[in-house]
Amino acid sequence: MTSTLLAQLPPGIRNRACLVENSIERSSESEPDDFAAALCETEPSRAAAWARQRTARDRPIVTPQCLIPDDISGGKAYYSLEWLVTERSISINTAAARDDASLMTIG
């Protein structure tokens, strides 16, 4: 079911997502290490074990969103997709250009 969902995502999101099955049973060292978010579908005790494994590794800490399978299939709970958005802010110092706006286009 999850692989079907991944296939339906827009290309910009699908290219940045991957499915890691049975990650709790496997060593966290075999996982990709460049992820910033995780959605975990399992029972609470297993999700806690998974989170402890991730915090013990020498990599950035990832806050997982964990839901139990029954809540997902029953439509009782949903992942907070806004937690998957990364915000980026760009600032241009126009004061440095003084009165010559063409200086801002250099570089």
N, C-alpha and C positions, 0 to 999 in steps of 0.2 A: 504494500500500500504506500509506503513512504517513497519508494523509487518512482511510483506513478506520480505522486505529488511533485517530486523534484523535476520530473520531465515536463510538467505543466507550468513551471515557473517561467517568467520572462527570461530571455537569454542573458541579460545583464546580471540577474540574480543567480540563475542556474549555473553560470560559469564560475561563480564564487562559492558555491555550495558543494558539499560532498557528504555522502552517507557512510558512516562508520558503524557497521553492524557488530553487535555483541562486544562493544567497547569495554564493558565492565569486566568481562572475563579475560580480555586480552591485556597485555602490558600497554600502558599509556605511551611507552617509548616508540611503539610501532604506529602511533597516530600521526596525522599531520600536526606540525607544531606552530603553524601560522594562522590559527583560527582565533576569532575574537568573540564568537558566540557559540552556544551549544544548546540544542533542543534534545532533551532526554525523555524517552518514553519507557518508564519502568516503575516498579513499586518503590515507595519512599525509602526503604532501608537500602536498596540497591543504588538508588540515586545518590544517597548520602555517601556510600562507599566510593562511587564514581567521582564525586566532588572532592573527597579526601585525596584520592589518587592524583587528581589534577593539581591540587594545591601543593603536593609534595614534590612535584617535578620542578626542574630549574628552567621554567618558561613563564611567560606572562600568565597571570591568573585569569581564568574564564569563569564567569558566573553562568551556570547552566539554568535553563528553565526546564523543570521536570514535571511531567504529568503522568498519571497512571493510565494504562490502556483503556480501562472501562470508561473513564471520564472523556477521553478523546472520542471513542467510538459512539458513546451515547450523546455526544454534543453538549456535555455538561461543563466542559472547560476548554479553554483555548490558550494557545501560546500568545504572549504579548509581542506582536510583530514589530511594534515600535522600538522594542529593545534591540532589534536587529539592524536598525538604521544607524549609520555612522555619520556624525555631523562634522563638516569641515568648514572653517571660516577663513576667508582671505581678506586681508586688510591692505590697503594702498595708502601710503603716507603722502597725501597731496601737498602737505606743507613743505616737503623737501623740494618740490618742483618750483616753489615760489609762484611767480606769475607766468611761467612758461609751461603750459600743459603738454607740449610736445616732448618734454623731458620724461614724462611718465610712460611713453611708448618705447623708450630705449631699453634694450636688454631682452 
